[in-house]
Amino acid sequence: MTTYNLSTDIRNGNDSDTQNVGTFDTVSISIQFRYGITVQSQSNIGSVSLGTGGGNFDSSTTVTVEFFAAGAYSLVLHQSYFNRTYTLTGTASGTTNYGYGLHVYDTNQNIRMDMSRRQPRIVGFISGTGNGSDFDYPFAGYNGSSSDNRGDEWYALSLEPNSNYYVDDTGAFGDVEIKRADVRTSNASFQVLGGSEDYRMVIIRM
Amino acid sequence: MAYGIEVFNKSGKTLIDENSRQLQILKTGTMVPLCMGSSFSYSTNPFRVGGTNGSQAQGTIASGSSSNSLIFIRPKRTSGSRNGATLQVGIYLGKCNYTWTSTTATTVGQNFVYATPTVGNASINTFSSYLPYSFDNNPVNTEHTAETIGDVVGQYGNWASYSANSILVVTDIEHHSGTTYKVYVNGTWSSSMPANTASKTIEKTVMFPHSGNSRRFDGAWTSDSAADFTLEYKMGVLTNNAEESAGYGVEVYKSNGSLAFSSNRENFQIKSITTGSPDMAASSTLGAFEQPSSLPIIYNIVEDPANFDDYWVLVSVSGSTAAFVQGNGQNSTGTNRRVIGMTTGYIFVYPGNGFFDNRSMGYVWTSGSSQSLGGSSNAGIAMAPMLATRYDSVPQVNQSAYVSDTWALDATRSLAIGKFV
């Protein structure tokens, strides 16, 4: 289980590398590019993670590549700006890497769950009518606990139309933090517009 | 954890657990997002399509109980090239009443009734009589076998008067004949309910999609543009029903017996959640909005642009998010005396454009530049402010003075995109 570290710069031209690997090895590519990159093509690749980054004239990210079966493999990353590519080729050896942990398929052989994808789960809803101020809505398990911080797994999305309330998650454990944002100015005491004091949010874990 | 299983990946993230619930898609379909604005003049309403009242935005009932229903949308290409397409969609949610009326007397011990549905006109709460909207109040694409699953048809009365259950809920609906349906409830009849008994009136949510650029949605927008896309929707609820009988795969249950995970369900595989502030903000000037160098936007450039048609958005913003009444002299840079209603909506950009085209979100503010996707081969989905309605007049409510009033939420929002797998 070796990690091979490669680096490339395709901001001003194409580039390529060849790296032979074991099927349980990882290749980590530090890449510089313009604005954004996408996977143009891949063959005999287990998974590709493009990391985070992009959006700027000079951008960079770390691409992580994992492999699948023995044999030749290829991966082409594409930069749209001036149509640049980075090509990684090589040969993988060893037993087939089916991934990690449990894989679940439906009767049509569509994969419903595997360990390389985070499975989103819809935990429930919260709803009600606010009292005109910010407040915290207790929700068991939200963001985990101080001993098991799961703040990056939990989300609350507002669903109520015209609502004056929205989620402002600062990572509190066991609470959905809700703020009220009724920004109003008027030149008269008679205000002709208003919002809803109702709120409804879906709680998602992924 | 006392029950079920909890699965972690090698990064330590949980994949399934016993406390979550399963999404059950009840209704799918397509609609053309049309005009929500009050004026059909293109100069004052860029969402103008066609030219008749038939171009008003239409609504469809959101299936399932309004308290736990979810709506997903995506453009669906019907013809032409998808290359370079930029599609803007906003959502308004309204209400309508829905009632079942039994057609025959029920039989004691059974758990169903034959009944016909009645759907009332839809309405939208704009929270202001001065913010004009125009829409078709007759819901379309109604699917009576789906709309009311999970809804209460009797609560200490109505149909519940004939059941041991004080709260009677619809569990399934089958078409029977003509306008008659076989409606299953969560209990048996303890006494025979006579024919022509109305259920408890159900308040349903109605979804009105409207477009910020109907050119690709409606061929009538201009004479040289064909309608290349419709808006596809999925509506679902969280249910506790296993319902599957495949005998294959994995199911995880909560300690109370409710379904937490099933590999036989179509799951919404969220690819990303992006959080930010995409609302139009208020200016310190009375009745005016902030005039930024670029309109606020949050977005995600998808990892799989070649299969951009597979991406869906979970609708997590709808209705009015800002409104501005700009009385005479109150806004030195805009048109005097106008009412502007803003929403926050979604922008779908197919490969070939390279920009989210959020610069002129309704021709209210056209300064700055559109957000780049970083290349014309990229594709992405954004959340950004959109003009919903505009009316070049201002109410006089205070001794002939024109009122300037601002209402803006400027909220933090999350854009959730994914694929159904």
Interface residues (C-beta under 8 A of the other chain):
Chain A: R34 Y35 G36 T38 V39 L50 G54 G55 S59 H78 Q79 S80 Y81 Y100 G101 L102 V104 Y105 D106 T107 N110 I111 R112 M113 M115 S116 R117 R118 Q119 P120 R121 I122 V123 G124 F125 S127 G141 R150 E153 Y155 L157 S158 L159 P161 N162 S163 N164 Y166 V167 D168 K179 A181 D182 V183 R184 T185 S186 N187 A188 F190 Q191 V192 L193 G194 G195 S196 R200 V202 I204 R205 M206
Chain B: V7 F8 N9 K10 K13 T14 L15 I16 D17 N19 S20 R21 Q22 L23 S67 N68 L70 I91 Y92 L93 N125 T126 F127 S128 S129 Y130 L131 L238 A246 Y248 G249 V250 A260 F261 S263 N264 R265 N267 F268 Q269 I270 I273 A281 A282 S284 L286 G287 I301 E303 D304 P305 L314 V315 S316 V317 S318 G319 S320 T321 A323 V325 G327 Q330 G354 S372 L373 G374 G375 S376 S377 N378 P395 V397 N398 A401 V403 S404 D405 T406 W407 A408 L409 D410 A411 T412 R413 S414 A416 G418 V421
